Amino acid sequence: MFESEILENGFMEGDKEHSNSSFAEVDPGKPASLTWQRRLDNEGNALSSFSLSLKEMIHMAPIGVRLWRYIREETAKGKGIIINPFVRRPVTSCHGVPLGGIGAGSIGRSYIGEFQRWQLFPRICEEKPVLANQFSVFVSRSKGEKYSTVLIPRSPELLKENEVSGIESWDWNLNGHNSTYHALFPRAWTVYEGEPDPDLKIVCRQISPFIPHNYKESSFPVSVFTFSLHNTGKTTADVTLLFTWANSVGGLSGFSGQHTNSKMTMRDGVRGVLLHHKTANGLPPVTFAVATREIDGIQVSECPCFVISGNSTGMTAKEMWHQIKEHGSFDGLNSAETLVTSEPGSSIGAAVAASVTIPSEAVRTVTFSLAWDCPEVRFTSGKTYYRRYTKFYGIHGNAAADIAHDAILGNLLLCTIFVDDSFSL
């Protein structure tokens, strides 16, 4: 046991690692045979609500009063409430497979591709998506055809709410008519059939470490996204995949200021950006790592900081998009290697791009990883625990880059091997 009431990784003396799962080689571009499926242009079903009858209200009144008093007392003490029936929470039917391992906190993802439902801290859940967190694709062909889009369908009404951020200037051209989401926890596939390029099939496989009988990798705060790019056209396609990420833990946290971004360069060609989030309200800080791997045929470039909203100095979201759309990479940027700090009231993000040339009738694969490092879990009781993954990566909050690197290299058993399709929950 650590001092100052910090307990170690959920381990008791005598705990042993057990990892003898049965793994099978899989094609990341082929969804599992049995999956939950939804087309991306499906608006989902509106969830029905119910109300209590007068008789039920009278019957439940005593416990309702007791619960109301308890909530008021706990709130006065500054403690959070796990269940509060007096507060209406937004409920939607768009949820997909979430990101992250066991006990590492989680980030939800909708079937259209939004990163939402942020649950990185006990008792806190930020439901709304952060719209700057996106995958995007840019395609150019030898005969002059060009295509670009964010890889989720969005309505103009929803984007109008975020006009000040600059992301409304991005190309939101995907309609989702020919794209399908497949889910089999802990994996998910999004198949873009001829969108935006009619001669390019894109399959994104998302996978998080949830492995039977494995309590090491299954604790890691990471997800891997493997893109399979199938060029069915008669001309060569130059494709750039873009992964953008806001320095935020959901809600309005990105506007609190003093957040920093920086480039990261790891061994084995793994490159990306680190986003250090200085969490407010006494919550522990979080560091995100967004990474991909530069190998033969894949060129990687980074934009360590762009301004999503506010008065912070630097490249705007619109300028970042124009750079990658016109030049296919960030190599022309004179980006500083030093930390870039946000101003209060401003929101910043970062981007990683991977570019690849795909001959006719060929397939290329590009892998990204998203990792976060938030080693401490603080409860209102005053106790602080270290998450289990810190047993393997340390407790100092500087492990996000290593976790992202190991995920891409396949050391988490995520990228090229996994249980066969008979495993599901």
C-alpha positions as CSV (number, residue, x, y, z in Angstrom):
1,M,0.0,0.0,0.0
2,F,1.2,3.5,-0.9
3,E,1.4,6.3,1.6
4,S,-1.2,9.1,1.9
5,E,-4.1,6.7,1.5
6,I,-3.1,5.8,-2.0
7,L,-3.7,2.1,-2.7
8,E,-1.8,0.2,-5.3
9,N,-3.5,-0.9,-8.6
10,G,-6.2,-2.9,-7.0
11,F,-3.8,-5.7,-6.3
12,M,-3.7,-7.7,-3.1
13,E,-0.6,-9.7,-2.1
14,G,-0.6,-13.0,-4.0
15,D,-2.5,-11.7,-7.1
16,K,-1.1,-13.4,-10.2
17,E,-1.4,-12.5,-13.9
18,H,-3.3,-15.0,-16.0
19,S,-3.2,-14.6,-19.7
20,N,-3.7,-17.7,-21.9
21,S,-6.4,-16.5,-24.2
22,S,-6.9,-18.2,-27.6
23,F,-6.1,-15.7,-30.4
24,A,-6.6,-16.0,-34.1
25,E,-5.3,-13.9,-37.1
26,V,-7.9,-11.6,-38.4
27,D,-8.3,-9.2,-41.3
28,P,-8.9,-5.7,-39.8
29,G,-10.9,-4.7,-42.9
30,K,-13.4,-7.6,-42.5
31,P,-16.2,-7.2,-39.9
32,A,-17.0,-10.1,-37.7
33,S,-19.8,-12.4,-39.0
34,L,-22.2,-11.6,-36.2
35,T,-22.5,-7.9,-35.4
36,W,-25.0,-5.3,-34.5
37,Q,-25.4,-3.1,-37.5
38,R,-26.7,0.4,-38.3
39,R,-26.5,2.6,-41.3
40,L,-24.8,5.9,-40.7
41,D,-27.7,7.9,-42.1
42,N,-30.1,6.3,-39.6
43,E,-31.3,8.9,-37.2
44,G,-32.1,6.4,-34.5
45,N,-35.3,5.8,-32.6
46,A,-36.6,8.4,-30.2
47,L,-36.7,6.9,-26.8
48,S,-40.1,7.0,-25.2
49,S,-40.5,8.5,-21.7
50,F,-43.0,7.7,-19.0
51,S,-44.8,9.5,-16.2
52,L,-46.1,8.4,-12.9
53,S,-49.8,8.2,-12.1
54,L,-51.2,10.1,-9.1
55,K,-51.5,6.8,-7.2
56,E,-47.8,6.0,-7.9
57,M,-46.7,9.5,-6.9
58,I,-48.4,9.2,-3.5
59,H,-46.9,5.8,-3.0
60,M,-43.4,6.9,-3.8
61,A,-43.6,10.3,-2.0
62,P,-41.9,9.2,1.3
63,I,-38.8,7.7,-0.4
64,G,-38.8,10.7,-2.8
65,V,-38.6,13.1,0.1
66,R,-35.9,11.1,1.8
67,L,-33.8,11.0,-1.4
68,W,-34.3,14.7,-2.0
69,R,-33.0,15.5,1.6
70,Y,-30.0,13.2,1.1
71,I,-29.1,14.8,-2.2
72,R,-29.4,18.3,-0.7
73,E,-27.1,17.3,2.3
74,E,-24.5,15.7,0.1
75,T,-24.5,18.6,-2.3
76,A,-24.0,21.0,0.6
77,K,-20.9,19.0,1.6
78,G,-19.5,19.3,-1.9
79,K,-20.0,15.7,-2.7
80,G,-21.2,14.4,-6.0
81,I,-24.4,12.3,-6.4
82,I,-24.2,9.0,-8.4
83,I,-28.0,8.8,-9.0
84,N,-30.2,11.9,-9.0
85,P,-33.7,11.3,-10.3
86,F,-34.5,15.0,-10.0
87,V,-32.1,15.9,-12.8
88,R,-33.1,15.0,-16.4
89,R,-30.2,13.5,-18.4
90,P,-30.1,13.5,-22.1
91,V,-30.8,10.0,-23.4
92,T,-30.2,8.9,-27.0
93,S,-30.2,5.7,-29.0
94,C,-26.9,6.5,-30.9
95,H,-24.4,4.8,-28.6
96,G,-21.8,2.4,-30.0
97,V,-18.8,0.5,-28.6
98,P,-16.9,2.7,-26.1
99,L,-13.1,3.2,-25.9
100,G,-10.7,2.0,-23.2
101,G,-9.9,-1.0,-21.0
102,I,-11.3,-2.0,-17.7
103,G,-11.0,0.5,-14.8
104,A,-9.2,3.0,-17.0
105,G,-12.1,5.4,-17.5
106,S,-13.9,5.4,-20.8
107,I,-14.9,7.6,-23.8
108,G,-18.1,6.6,-25.6
109,R,-18.5,6.6,-29.3
110,S,-21.7,6.8,-31.3
111,Y,-22.4,4.6,-34.3
112,I,-21.9,7.6,-36.6
113,G,-18.4,8.2,-35.1
114,E,-18.8,10.9,-32.5
115,F,-16.6,10.8,-29.3
116,Q,-19.1,11.4,-26.5
117,R,-20.1,10.2,-23.0
118,W,-16.9,11.1,-21.3
119,Q,-16.4,9.1,-18.1
120,L,-12.8,9.6,-17.1
121,F,-13.5,10.5,-13.4
122,P,-15.7,8.9,-10.8
123,R,-19.3,10.2,-10.7
124,I,-18.8,12.5,-13.7
125,C,-20.3,11.8,-17.1
126,E,-20.2,14.4,-19.9
127,E,-22.7,13.2,-22.4
128,K,-22.3,15.6,-25.4
129,P,-19.8,14.9,-28.2
130,V,-16.7,17.0,-28.7
131,L,-17.2,17.7,-32.4
132,A,-13.5,18.6,-33.1
133,N,-12.6,15.0,-32.3
134,Q,-12.8,13.4,-35.8
135,F,-11.3,11.2,-38.4
136,S,-11.3,12.8,-41.9
137,V,-10.1,11.7,-45.3
138,F,-8.6,13.5,-48.3
139,V,-8.3,11.8,-51.7
140,S,-6.8,13.0,-54.9
141,R,-6.4,11.0,-58.2
142,S,-4.1,11.3,-61.2
143,K,-6.9,12.6,-63.4
144,G,-7.7,15.5,-61.1
145,E,-10.5,14.2,-59.0
146,K,-10.4,15.3,-55.4
147,Y,-12.6,14.4,-52.4
148,S,-12.5,15.4,-48.8
149,T,-14.8,15.0,-45.8
150,V,-15.1,14.5,-42.1
151,L,-16.0,10.8,-41.7
152,I,-19.3,11.4,-39.9
153,P,-22.6,12.7,-41.2
154,R,-23.7,15.9,-39.5
155,S,-26.8,18.1,-40.1
156,P,-26.3,21.8,-40.7
157,E,-28.4,22.6,-37.6
158,L,-25.9,20.8,-35.3
159,L,-22.9,22.4,-36.9
160,K,-24.5,25.9,-36.6
161,E,-24.3,25.6,-32.8
162,N,-20.5,25.6,-33.2
163,E,-19.9,28.4,-35.7
164,V,-17.4,30.2,-33.5
165,S,-15.1,27.2,-33.3
166,G,-14.1,27.2,-36.9
167,I,-14.8,23.5,-37.4
168,E,-17.9,24.5,-39.4
169,S,-15.5,25.4,-42.2
170,W,-14.4,21.8,-42.5
171,D,-15.9,19.6,-45.3
172,W,-18.9,17.8,-43.8
173,N,-19.8,16.0,-47.0
174,L,-20.6,12.5,-45.9
175,N,-24.2,11.6,-46.1
176,G,-23.9,8.0,-44.8
177,H,-26.2,6.4,-47.3
178,N,-23.7,3.7,-48.3
179,S,-21.8,3.4,-44.9
180,T,-22.6,0.9,-42.2
181,Y,-21.5,0.5,-38.6
182,H,-20.8,-3.0,-37.2
183,A,-20.4,-3.6,-33.5
184,L,-19.2,-6.7,-31.6
185,F,-17.8,-5.6,-28.2
186,P,-15.0,-4.7,-27.7
187,R,-14.6,-4.2,-31.5
188,A,-16.4,-2.0,-34.0
189,W,-16.1,-1.5,-37.7
190,T,-17.3,1.4,-39.9
191,V,-17.5,0.5,-43.6
192,Y,-17.6,3.5,-46.0
193,E,-18.6,2.0,-49.3
194,G,-17.6,4.6,-52.0
195,E,-17.9,7.6,-49.7
196,P,-16.5,10.1,-50.4
197,D,-14.6,8.6,-53.4
198,P,-16.8,6.2,-55.3
199,D,-13.7,4.1,-56.2
200,L,-12.4,3.9,-52.6
201,K,-13.7,1.6,-49.9
202,I,-12.6,2.6,-46.4
203,V,-13.0,0.3,-43.4
204,C,-12.1,1.6,-39.9
205,R,-11.8,-1.1,-37.2
206,Q,-11.9,0.2,-33.6
207,I,-10.7,-2.1,-30.9
208,S,-10.1,-1.7,-27.1
209,P,-8.3,-4.0,-24.7
210,F,-10.9,-6.3,-23.3
211,I,-9.3,-9.7,-23.4
212,P,-10.6,-12.9,-21.7
213,H,-8.4,-14.1,-18.7
214,N,-6.0,-11.2,-19.3
215,Y,-5.8,-8.6,-16.6
216,K,-2.7,-6.7,-17.8
217,E,-3.5,-5.4,-21.3
218,S,-7.2,-5.3,-20.5
219,S,-6.5,-2.5,-18.0
220,F,-4.9,-0.2,-20.5
221,P,-6.5,3.2,-21.3
222,V,-6.2,3.0,-25.1
223,S,-8.0,2.2,-28.3
224,V,-6.6,1.4,-31.8
225,F,-8.1,2.4,-35.1
226,T,-7.0,0.5,-38.1
227,F,-8.0,1.8,-41.5
228,S,-8.1,-0.5,-44.5
229,L,-8.1,1.4,-47.8
230,H,-9.3,-0.5,-50.9
231,N,-8.7,1.3,-54.2
232,T,-11.1,-0.3,-56.6
233,G,-10.6,2.4,-59.3
234,K,-8.4,2.3,-62.4
235,T,-6.1,5.2,-61.3
236,T,-3.7,5.6,-58.4
237,A,-5.2,7.3,-55.3
238,D,-3.3,9.6,-52.9
239,V,-5.0,9.4,-49.6
240,T,-4.5,11.3,-46.4
241,L,-6.2,10.3,-43.2
242,L,-6.5,13.0,-40.5
243,F,-7.1,12.4,-36.8
244,T,-8.0,15.6,-34.9
245,W,-8.4,15.8,-31.1
246,A,-9.4,18.6,-28.7
247,N,-7.6,19.2,-25.5
248,S,-10.7,18.5,-23.5
249,V,-12.3,15.9,-21.2
250,G,-15.8,16.7,-22.3
251,G,-18.2,19.5,-21.5
252,L,-16.7,23.0,-21.1
253,S,-13.4,21.6,-19.8
254,G,-11.5,22.7,-22.9
255,F,-12.1,26.4,-22.1
256,S,-10.6,26.5,-18.6
257,G,-7.2,27.4,-20.0
258,Q,-3.5,26.5,-19.3
259,H,-3.8,23.3,-21.3
260,T,-0.7,22.5,-23.4
261,N,0.0,20.5,-26.6
262,S,3.3,19.2,-27.9
263,K,4.8,16.9,-30.6
264,M,5.9,13.4,-29.7
265,T,8.4,11.2,-31.5
266,M,8.9,7.6,-30.4
267,R,11.0,4.7,-31.5
268,D,9.9,2.4,-34.3
269,G,8.6,5.3,-36.4
270,V,5.7,6.1,-34.1
271,R,4.8,9.9,-34.1
272,G,2.0,12.0,-32.9
273,V,1.0,14.7,-30.4
274,L,0.5,14.9,-26.7
275,L,-2.3,17.0,-25.2
276,H,-1.8,17.8,-21.5
277,H,-5.1,18.7,-19.9
278,K,-4.9,20.7,-16.6
279,T,-8.2,19.5,-15.2
280,A,-10.1,21.9,-13.0
281,N,-12.2,21.5,-9.8
282,G,-9.6,19.4,-8.0
283,L,-9.7,16.5,-10.5
284,P,-6.4,14.9,-11.5
285,P,-4.7,16.0,-14.8
286,V,-5.0,13.9,-17.9
287,T,-2.6,13.5,-20.9
288,F,-3.9,12.3,-24.2
289,A,-1.6,10.8,-26.9
290,V,-2.7,10.6,-30.6
291,A,-0.3,8.7,-32.7
292,T,0.3,6.7,-35.9
293,R,3.4,5.0,-37.4
294,E,5.6,6.2,-40.2
295,I,6.8,3.2,-42.2
296,D,7.6,2.5,-45.9
297,G,4.9,4.0,-48.0
298,I,3.2,6.0,-45.1
299,Q,4.2,9.6,-44.5
300,V,3.3,11.1,-41.1
301,S,3.0,14.8,-40.2
302,E,1.7,16.7,-37.2
303,C,0.0,19.9,-36.3
304,P,0.7,20.2,-32.6
305,C,-1.8,23.0,-32.0
306,F,-4.7,24.7,-33.7
307,V,-7.3,27.0,-32.2
308,I,-10.8,25.6,-32.1
309,S,-12.4,28.5,-30.4
310,G,-11.4,31.7,-28.6
311,N,-8.5,34.2,-28.6
312,S,-5.5,32.0,-28.2
313,T,-2.8,32.7,-30.8
314,G,-1.9,30.3,-33.5
315,M,-3.3,28.5,-36.5
316,T,-7.1,28.3,-36.6
317,A,-9.2,25.2,-37.2
318,K,-10.0,26.6,-40.7
319,E,-6.4,27.2,-41.5
320,M,-5.4,23.7,-40.3
321,W,-8.0,22.2,-42.6
322,H,-6.9,24.3,-45.6
323,Q,-3.3,23.2,-45.0
324,I,-4.0,19.5,-45.1
325,K,-6.5,19.8,-48.0
326,E,-4.2,21.8,-50.2
327,H,-0.9,20.2,-49.4
328,G,-1.8,16.7,-48.1
329,S,0.5,17.1,-45.0
330,F,1.7,19.5,-42.3
331,D,5.3,19.4,-43.5
332,G,5.1,23.0,-44.6
333,L,4.2,24.2,-41.1
334,N,6.8,26.0,-39.0
335,S,5.4,24.4,-35.8
336,A,7.3,24.9,-32.6
337,E,8.7,22.0,-30.7
338,T,7.9,23.8,-27.4
339,L,4.6,23.5,-25.5
340,V,1.7,25.6,-26.7
341,T,-0.5,26.8,-23.9
342,S,-4.2,27.7,-24.2
343,E,-5.8,30.9,-22.8
344,P,-8.8,30.8,-20.5
345,G,-11.9,31.0,-22.7
346,S,-10.2,29.4,-25.6
347,S,-10.1,25.8,-26.8
348,I,-7.2,24.2,-28.6
349,G,-6.7,20.9,-30.5
350,A,-4.1,18.9,-32.3
351,A,-3.9,16.8,-35.5
352,V,-2.0,13.9,-36.9
353,A,-2.0,13.1,-40.6
354,A,-0.9,9.9,-42.4
355,S,-0.6,9.9,-46.2
356,V,-0.3,6.9,-48.5
357,T,-0.4,6.2,-52.2
358,I,-2.6,3.3,-53.3
359,P,-2.2,1.8,-56.7
360,S,-5.2,0.5,-58.6
361,E,-6.8,-2.6,-57.2
362,A,-4.6,-2.5,-54.1
363,V,-5.1,-2.3,-50.4
364,R,-3.2,-0.3,-47.8
365,T,-3.5,-0.2,-44.0
366,V,-3.0,2.7,-41.7
367,T,-3.2,2.5,-37.9
368,F,-3.8,5.2,-35.3
369,S,-4.0,4.9,-31.6
370,L,-5.6,7.1,-28.9
371,A,-4.3,6.7,-25.3
372,W,-4.8,8.7,-22.1
373,D,-2.9,8.7,-18.9
374,C,-4.8,9.7,-15.7
375,P,-3.2,7.5,-13.0
376,E,-5.1,8.7,-10.0
377,V,-8.8,8.0,-9.1
378,R,-10.0,10.3,-6.4
379,F,-13.2,9.7,-4.5
380,T,-15.2,12.0,-2.4
381,S,-14.4,9.9,0.6
382,G,-10.9,11.3,0.4
383,K,-9.2,8.1,-0.8
384,T,-7.1,8.1,-3.9
385,Y,-6.3,4.9,-5.8
386,Y,-3.9,4.3,-8.7
387,R,-5.5,2.6,-11.7
388,R,-4.3,-0.9,-12.4
389,Y,-2.5,0.0,-15.6
390,T,0.0,2.0,-13.5
391,K,1.5,-1.2,-12.3
392,F,3.0,-1.6,-15.8
393,Y,3.5,2.0,-16.9
394,G,4.2,3.9,-13.7
395,I,2.2,6.4,-11.6
396,H,3.8,9.7,-12.8
397,G,1.3,10.7,-15.5
398,N,3.8,10.5,-18.4
399,A,2.9,7.2,-19.9
400,A,0.4,8.2,-22.6
401,A,3.1,8.2,-25.3
402,D,4.4,4.7,-24.3
403,I,0.8,3.3,-24.2
404,A,0.0,4.7,-27.7
405,H,3.3,3.4,-29.1
406,D,2.8,-0.1,-27.7
407,A,-0.8,-0.3,-29.0
408,I,0.3,0.5,-32.5
409,L,3.2,-2.0,-32.4
410,G,0.8,-4.7,-31.4
411,N,2.3,-5.3,-28.0
412,L,-1.2,-5.0,-26.5
413,L,-2.4,-7.9,-28.7
414,L,-4.8,-5.4,-30.4
415,C,-3.6,-4.8,-33.9
416,T,-3.2,-8.1,-35.6
417,I,-4.5,-10.8,-33.2
418,F,-7.7,-11.2,-31.3
419,V,-10.1,-13.8,-30.1
420,D,-12.2,-15.5,-32.7
421,D,-15.7,-14.4,-33.5
422,S,-17.2,-16.9,-31.0
423,F,-16.2,-14.5,-28.2
424,S,-18.7,-11.7,-27.4
425,L,-20.4,-10.2,-24.5
